[in-house]
Every structure is written in structure tokens, then in C-alpha cells.
């Protein structure tokens, strides 16, 4: 009787999760291969063009948190390759130690109304802060717990839509952490088992999806819609079902194939779910080989940055890959990055504003 009751409770949670599945449709997975091979992949799904750009940042850069009074200041310990979006924020990236950060939408996010005395950090710089300062998930989580930061959000530039995101990080050892603001409090999930993340609802409820579909088995049936809950189920099944390899190129291709399975076709619309968004680009970060693969859906370009070949020492120039004017890239593009006269600046948020 108790077992049956638990099953009904689980089904109730999953039903609620499925009902909440109408959100912007990003997906993130972490692959654990043979001989310590670790690869993280993500899709970036968004309704409108994002004007995304790739940058290479050397270590030793001075940053300000972009959140007004009491903003945190830091000097980057590590160089990184990142993707910026809307000329406002770092959406994704990997540093020279193999730490990867991914920003995904979470409509249910609720940031603190009052930061108190905690140092403040613009949500636009959230991912970069981790890439600049930490080499492992364990180090990052320990630092945030010992020295809390207050993430401050605001509207997406040029829109009336409030920015609500959660952040995942993974390291070259295969460990992961998910950071979410729920009811104004930071919630952290840390562990190697947290290999898949999508959008809404909060991550604890996403885990209920995985438990439910593990009972059914992916070879029996998998949900096929574009909703976050369905993409989570497919991603969780396939990231464990694909072959385990120690070959970095094969592993990257396998992870890309999983991302293609959970991508949303271009121009797609879902009745009653206007926020389901087309996949704009995909990233596969080989944290063992320090290769960062980028796949543009609109141009069909697939290329990569080799951090072993990038100049990341202190004092090296900030570099950007020319994009958006018909450029076509393939293979290793590390040498195609160009110095820029003005470094990327995170959009500044207004912590005094009350979020919706």
C-alpha cells in the first residue's frame, strides 16, 4: 500500500512538472566517457535572434560586478572562451581548467529582494564569475557557501521581459552543480549524478521526471514534444545510452547527436505555448581535451576553439571571432580570433528595482 501511495505521489509531481513545461527551451547534458573523458553540451533556444559572439578572455582581467553599490570586484585567475548573447551577458563558456558554465532560462526564479551586506553580482556576469575564479565544482561551491554573493537581475535589454535564469557548472572530473534562486534563496545541487538540466520547473522537480522515466525505460517509450519536461526525459535517457568512449572526437560527436535530438526546429511554434523557442546554436565543451565546439543552426557552421593553442596569459589581448556578416568557419578557428579595442562589458543592472 505504501509503495502504491509513493507511486501516486510521484505521478502527481510529474504531472505538475509537465504542466509547467512551457518555457524557453534550452537543454544541458554532461557525458561521462571512458578513461575520465568528460564533455558538456548545451542547446541555446530563443525566440528572437541573439547576436551571439565568441570571445577569448586571458587571465588577469579586472571585473566589476555590474550591480551598482556593493558590486563584487575580482581579477580573473583563468582564461576562458565564452559565448555572449544580446551584447549583454555571457551565456556559456569554458575556462582553461575545463570548468564549464551554462546559463538556462528558469521562469520560476525569484531573486533576493534585499541583498543586505552581501556583495552584488549582475546576472549578466554570473557565468563569467565562475569561469574566472574556479577550477572545479567543489572549489566553486565551497567558495559560494563561505562567501555568499547576491545575484541581481533586471529586464532583458530592449524588452519588458524580466531575466530569470539558473546556472549549471561542470568540471573536468565530471562533477556538476546547479545554482537556482527559489523564493529569494540560493539552492545548490552538487554531484556527478546531476548530468541533465532543462528549464522550468525548479531542479528538484526536474529530478522527479528522471525518476519517473527511469521506471518506464527509454527503450519502451520516450515523450517527443518540445516541452522542457519531455526534453529532459529524452536527454537523460540518451546521455546514458550512447556508447562510452575515451576518444575525444567520438565523444564530442556523440554529445552533439544528443543535442540534435532535443533541439527545437527553426521557426517552430507550439499552440498554447508561445515561449517554446527555436534552437539558435549548440555548444559541445570537451573538458578533457579543452576543445570548445560551436554549431550555428542558421548557417550550419561547426567549428571549435582549442584552448591549448589560445594565448591566455596575463596581458594577452582580448579576442573576438568575427561573426554576423556572412563569415563561414570550419575546423579549428583559434587563429581566426581578432583583437578588439574595447573589451566586452556586462550589462549593468539596477538592484534598487523590485522584481515582478
C-alpha positions in Angstrom: 0.0 0.0 0.0 2.8 2.4 0.9 4.6 1.6 -2.4 1.4 2.4 -4.4 1.0 5.7 -2.5 4.5 6.7 -3.3 3.9 6.0 -7.0 0.8 8.2 -7.0 2.7 11.0 -5.3 5.5 10.7 -7.9 2.9 10.7 -10.7 1.3 13.8 -9.2 4.7 15.6 -9.1 5.4 14.6 -12.7 2.0 15.8 -13.9 2.6 19.2 -12.3 6.1 19.3 -13.9 4.6 18.5 -17.4 2.0 21.2 -16.9 4.8 23.8 -16.2 6.7 22.8 -19.3 6.0 25.9 -21.4 9.3 27.8 -21.2 12.3 28.8 -23.3 13.7 25.5 -24.5 17.4 25.1 -23.6 18.9 21.8 -22.7 22.2 20.9 -21.0 23.9 17.4 -20.6 27.2 16.1 -19.2 28.8 13.0 -20.7 31.0 10.7 -18.6 33.1 8.6 -21.0 35.9 6.1 -20.5 39.3 7.0 -19.0 38.0 10.1 -17.4 36.6 11.7 -20.6 34.1 14.5 -19.7 32.1 16.5 -22.2 29.3 19.0 -21.5 26.9 20.0 -24.2 24.0 22.5 -24.4 21.5 24.0 -26.8 20.6 27.7 -26.8 17.0 28.1 -27.7 15.5 31.6 -28.0 12.6 33.2 -29.8 14.5 36.1 -31.4 18.0 36.5 -32.9 20.6 36.7 -30.1 23.5 38.3 -32.0 25.8 35.8 -30.2 29.6 36.2 -30.4 32.6 34.1 -29.3 35.3 35.7 -27.2 38.7 34.6 -25.8 39.5 36.2 -22.5 43.0 36.0 -21.0 43.5 35.7 -17.2 44.4 38.8 -15.2 41.3 40.9 -16.3 39.8 43.1 -13.8 36.0 42.9 -13.5 33.3 44.8 -11.6 30.0 43.0 -10.8 27.8 45.4 -12.7 25.2 45.7 -9.9 25.7 49.2 -8.6 26.5 49.8 -4.9 28.4 46.9 -3.2 29.2 45.2 -6.5 31.8 42.5 -6.2 35.3 43.1 -7.8 37.7 40.4 -9.0 40.7 39.7 -11.2 40.3 36.6 -13.4 42.5 33.7 -12.3 41.9 31.7 -15.5 41.5 32.4 -19.2 38.3 31.3 -21.0 36.4 31.0 -24.2 32.8 32.3 -23.9 29.6 32.9 -25.9 27.9 36.3 -25.3 24.3 37.0 -26.2 22.4 40.2 -26.9 25.7 42.1 -26.4 24.8 41.9 -22.7 25.7 38.7 -21.0 27.9 35.6 -21.0 25.6 32.7 -21.8 28.1 29.9 -21.9 31.8 29.1 -21.7 34.8 27.0 -20.6 37.9 28.0 -18.8 41.5 26.7 -19.2 41.0 24.2 -16.4 38.0 22.6 -18.0 35.3 24.3 -15.9 32.1 24.9 -17.9 29.3 27.3 -17.1 25.9 27.2 -18.8 23.0 29.7 -18.3 19.5 28.5 -18.9 16.1 30.0 -18.5 14.1 29.3 -15.3 10.8 31.3 -15.2 10.3 30.4 -11.6 13.4 32.1 -10.4 12.9 34.6 -7.6 16.0 36.6 -6.6 16.5 38.3 -3.3 14.5 41.5 -2.7 17.2 42.8 -0.4 20.9 41.9 -0.7 21.8 43.3 2.6 25.5 43.5 3.0 26.3 40.7 0.6 28.5 41.7 -2.5 26.3 42.1 -5.5 26.7 40.5 -8.9 24.8 41.2 -12.2 23.1 38.1 -13.6 24.8 39.1 -16.9 28.2 38.3 -15.2 27.1 35.2 -13.2 28.7 32.6 -15.5 31.8 34.6 -16.1 32.4 35.0 -12.4 32.7 31.2 -12.1 34.8 30.8 -15.1 37.3 33.4 -13.9 37.6 32.2 -10.4 37.4 28.5 -10.1 39.0 25.3 -11.4 36.5 22.8 -10.0 32.9 22.5 -8.9 33.9 21.6 -5.4 36.0 24.7 -5.1 33.2 26.9 -6.5 30.5 25.6 -4.3 32.7 25.8 -1.2 33.5 29.5 -2.0 29.9 30.5 -2.6 28.9 28.9 0.7 31.7 30.5 2.6 31.4 33.9 0.9 27.9 34.4 -0.5 27.1 36.6 -3.4 23.8 38.3 -4.2 22.8 37.9 -7.8 20.7 40.8 -9.1 18.6 40.7 -12.2 16.6 43.1 -14.4 14.7 43.2 -17.7 16.3 41.8 -20.8 17.8 44.8 -22.7 15.2 46.3 -25.1 12.3 44.3 -23.7 9.8 44.3 -20.9 10.7 40.7 -20.0 12.4 40.1 -16.7 15.5 37.9 -16.8 15.1 34.7 -14.9 17.9 32.2 -15.2 19.5 29.3 -13.4 23.2 28.3 -13.8 24.9 24.9 -14.2 28.6 24.3 -13.9 30.6 21.1 -14.5 34.3 20.3 -14.3 36.9 18.1 -15.9 36.3 15.5 -13.2 32.7 15.1 -14.2 31.2 16.8 -11.1 28.3 19.2 -11.5 26.4 21.9 -9.6 23.1 23.6 -10.3 22.5 27.1 -8.8 18.9 28.4 -8.6 17.2 31.2 -6.7 13.9 29.8 -5.3 11.8 32.2 -3.2 14.7 34.5 -2.8 17.1 31.9 -1.5 20.0 30.3 -3.3 19.6 26.5 -3.7 22.6 24.4 -4.8 22.5 20.8 -6.1 26.0 19.3 -6.3 27.1 15.9 -7.5 28.2 13.8 -10.5 24.7 12.5 -10.9 23.3 15.9 -12.0 24.1 15.4 -15.7 20.9 16.9 -17.3 19.2 20.2 -16.9 16.5 22.0 -18.9 14.2 24.9 -17.9 11.2 25.0 -15.7 10.3 23.9 -13.1 12.9 24.1 -10.4 15.6 21.4 -10.4 14.3 19.3 -7.6 11.1 18.8 -9.6 13.1 18.0 -12.8 14.7 15.2 -10.9 11.2 13.7 -10.4 10.9 13.5 -14.2 14.1 11.4 -14.3 12.9 9.1 -11.6 9.5 8.6 -13.4 11.0 7.8 -16.8 13.7 5.5 -15.3 10.8 3.3 -14.2 9.4 3.2 -17.7 12.7 2.8 -19.6 13.6 4.8 -22.6 13.6 1.8 -25.0 9.9 1.3 -24.2 8.7 4.9 -24.7 10.0 8.5 -24.6 8.0 11.7 -24.8 8.6 13.6 -28.0 7.3 17.2 -27.6 9.4 20.4 -27.3 8.4 21.0 -23.7 11.1 21.2 -21.1 9.9 18.1 -19.2 9.9 16.0 -22.4 13.4 17.2 -23.5 14.7 16.4 -20.0 13.4 12.8 -20.3 15.0 12.3 -23.8 18.3 13.9 -22.8 18.6 11.9 -19.6 18.0 8.6 -21.5 20.3 9.3 -24.4 23.3 10.7 -22.5 23.5 7.4 -20.6 22.5 5.3 -23.7 25.2 6.5 -26.1 28.4 4.4 -26.2 31.2 5.1 -23.6 34.4 6.1 -25.4 37.8 7.5 -24.4 38.2 9.1 -27.9 37.6 12.8 -27.6 36.4 13.4 -31.1 34.0 10.5 -31.0 32.7 11.6 -27.6 32.1 15.1 -28.9 30.1 13.8 -31.9 28.0 11.6 -29.6 27.1 14.5 -27.4 26.2 16.6 -30.4 23.9 13.9 -31.6 22.1 14.0 -28.2 21.7 17.8 -28.5 20.3 17.4 -32.0 17.7 15.0 -30.6 16.5 17.6 -28.0 16.7 20.7 -30.3 13.7 22.7 -31.5 13.4 23.1 -35.3 13.8 26.5 -36.7 10.6 28.6 -36.9 8.6 26.1 -34.9 5.5 27.3 -33.0 3.6 25.4 -30.4 -0.1 26.2 -29.9 -0.8 27.5 -26.4 2.9 27.6 -25.6 4.3 30.8 -27.3 7.6 30.7 -25.4 8.8 27.4 -26.9 11.8 28.7 -28.9 13.8 27.5 -31.8 17.4 26.3 -31.3 19.8 29.0 -32.3 23.2 27.3 -31.5 24.7 24.3 -29.8 27.9 24.0 -27.8 29.9 20.9 -27.0 32.7 21.5 -24.5 35.4 18.8 -24.3 36.7 19.4 -20.8 39.4 16.7 -21.2 40.9 18.0 -24.4 40.0 21.6 -23.8 38.2 22.0 -27.2 35.1 24.1 -27.4 32.8 23.2 -30.3 30.2 25.7 -31.6 27.4 24.8 -34.1 25.3 27.5 -35.6 21.9 26.2 -36.7 21.2 29.1 -39.1 24.5 28.8 -41.0 25.2 25.1 -40.4 28.8 26.0 -39.4 30.5 23.7 -36.9 33.9 24.8 -35.6 36.0 24.7 -32.5 38.4 26.6 -30.3 41.4 24.9 -28.9 42.3 26.4 -25.5 45.7 24.7 -25.6 46.5 26.9 -28.6 45.0 30.2 -27.3 47.1 32.9 -25.6 45.5 33.1 -22.2 48.4 34.6 -20.2 48.0 37.8 -18.3 48.4 40.8 -20.6 47.4 38.9 -23.7 44.8 40.7 -25.9 41.1 40.2 -25.6 39.9 38.4 -28.8 36.6 38.1 -30.6 35.7 35.9 -33.5 34.3 38.0 -36.4 30.7 36.8 -36.9 27.3 38.0 -38.2 28.4 39.2 -41.6 28.4 36.1 -43.7 31.6 34.5 -42.3 31.8 30.8 -42.8 34.0 28.7 -40.4 35.0 25.1 -40.2 37.6 23.2 -38.1 39.9 24.9 -35.6 39.2 28.7 -35.6 41.5 29.6 -32.7 43.8 31.6 -35.0 40.8 33.4 -36.6 40.0 35.5 -33.5 40.9 39.1 -33.7 42.0 41.7 -31.0 39.3 44.1 -30.1 39.9 47.7 -28.9 37.1 47.6 -26.4 36.5 44.7 -24.0 33.1 43.1 -23.6 31.1 44.8 -20.8 28.3 43.1 -18.9 25.0 44.9 -18.9 24.6 46.9 -15.6 21.5 46.0 -13.6 19.6 48.2 -11.1 19.5 46.4 -7.7 17.1 49.0 -6.3 14.4 47.9 -8.7 11.8 45.5 -7.3 11.4 42.4 -9.4 8.0 41.2 -10.5 
